[in-house]
Amino acid sequence: MKIKIMQTKDAVSSLFALAHETRLDIFKLLVRKGSAGMAAGELSDHFSMPPPTMSFHLKELSNAGLIASRRESRSIIYAANYGHMQELLGFLTENCCVDNGGKC
């Protein structure tokens, strides 16, 4: 399976969202949780953060394509978007070592 390489503007958007310590911590936690993800309330509790503040950070990560949400009963569950994460990694490593004959 070939990984799609993202456009520069999308990479900048993703990196900008991750350039905040709290959002990076949220994203790393969601990566660890896998596809099961976590409810917004659980995330707020985990980070001892008021729900409106957590919602702001989740919106930023979601707008950058780094996380996805789904409704389960009365909860909104957030999970890492692994496809987008792979595209970002592909973008960052696309030209890895090409100036060194491909020898990393």
C-alpha positions as CSV (number, residue, x, y, z in Angstrom):
1,M,0.0,0.0,0.0
2,K,1.4,3.3,-1.1
3,I,1.2,6.1,1.5
4,K,-0.2,9.3,0.1
5,I,2.2,12.3,0.6
6,M,0.4,15.3,1.9
7,Q,0.7,18.9,0.5
8,T,2.9,21.4,2.3
9,K,0.0,23.5,3.5
10,D,-1.6,20.5,5.2
11,A,1.7,19.6,6.8
12,V,2.1,23.1,8.1
13,S,-1.5,23.0,9.5
14,S,-0.7,19.7,11.3
15,L,2.6,20.8,12.6
16,F,1.1,24.1,13.8
17,A,-1.6,22.2,15.8
18,L,1.0,20.0,17.3
19,A,3.3,22.9,18.2
20,H,1.3,23.5,21.4
21,E,2.4,21.4,24.4
22,T,-1.2,20.6,25.5
23,R,-2.3,19.5,22.0
24,L,0.8,17.4,21.5
25,D,0.1,15.7,24.8
26,I,-3.6,15.1,23.8
27,F,-2.6,13.7,20.5
28,K,0.1,11.4,22.0
29,L,-2.5,10.1,24.5
30,L,-5.0,9.4,21.7
31,V,-2.3,7.6,19.6
32,R,-1.7,5.4,22.6
33,K,-5.5,4.7,23.1
34,G,-5.8,3.3,19.5
35,S,-9.1,3.3,17.6
36,A,-11.1,3.0,20.8
37,G,-10.2,6.6,21.5
38,M,-11.5,8.6,24.5
39,A,-14.6,10.6,25.3
40,A,-14.2,14.4,25.5
41,G,-15.1,14.3,29.2
42,E,-12.5,11.7,29.9
43,L,-9.9,13.8,28.2
44,S,-10.9,16.9,30.2
45,D,-10.7,14.8,33.4
46,H,-7.3,13.3,32.4
47,F,-5.8,16.7,31.8
48,S,-7.6,18.5,34.6
49,M,-8.9,20.9,32.0
50,P,-12.3,22.7,31.8
51,P,-14.4,21.3,29.0
52,P,-14.5,24.5,27.0
53,T,-10.7,24.6,26.9
54,M,-10.5,20.9,25.9
55,S,-13.0,21.5,23.2
56,F,-10.9,24.3,21.8
57,H,-7.8,22.0,21.6
58,L,-9.8,19.1,20.2
59,K,-11.2,21.5,17.5
60,E,-7.7,22.6,16.5
61,L,-6.5,19.0,16.2
62,S,-9.6,18.0,14.3
63,N,-9.3,20.9,11.9
64,A,-5.7,19.9,11.2
65,G,-7.0,16.3,10.4
66,L,-5.0,14.7,13.2
67,I,-8.0,13.4,15.1
68,A,-11.5,12.2,14.2
69,S,-14.6,12.1,16.3
70,R,-17.6,9.8,16.5
71,R,-20.8,9.8,18.5
72,E,-21.4,6.9,20.9
73,S,-24.7,7.4,22.8
74,R,-24.4,10.8,24.5
75,S,-20.6,11.0,24.3
76,I,-18.3,12.2,21.5
77,I,-15.3,9.9,21.2
78,Y,-12.0,11.3,19.8
79,A,-9.3,9.1,18.2
80,A,-6.1,9.7,16.4
81,N,-6.4,9.7,12.6
82,Y,-3.7,7.2,11.8
83,G,-3.9,7.8,8.0
84,H,-3.3,11.5,8.4
85,M,-0.4,10.7,10.8
86,Q,1.2,8.4,8.3
87,E,0.8,11.1,5.6
88,L,2.6,13.6,7.8
89,L,5.4,11.2,8.6
90,G,5.7,10.5,4.9
91,F,5.9,14.2,4.2
92,L,8.6,14.7,6.8
93,T,10.7,11.7,5.5
94,E,10.0,12.0,1.8
95,N,13.5,13.1,0.9
96,C,15.3,11.4,3.7
97,C,19.0,11.1,2.9
98,V,18.6,11.7,-0.8
99,D,21.6,14.1,-0.7
100,N,23.6,11.2,0.9
101,G,22.9,8.6,-1.7
102,G,20.0,7.3,0.3
103,K,22.3,6.1,3.1
104,C,20.9,7.1,6.4
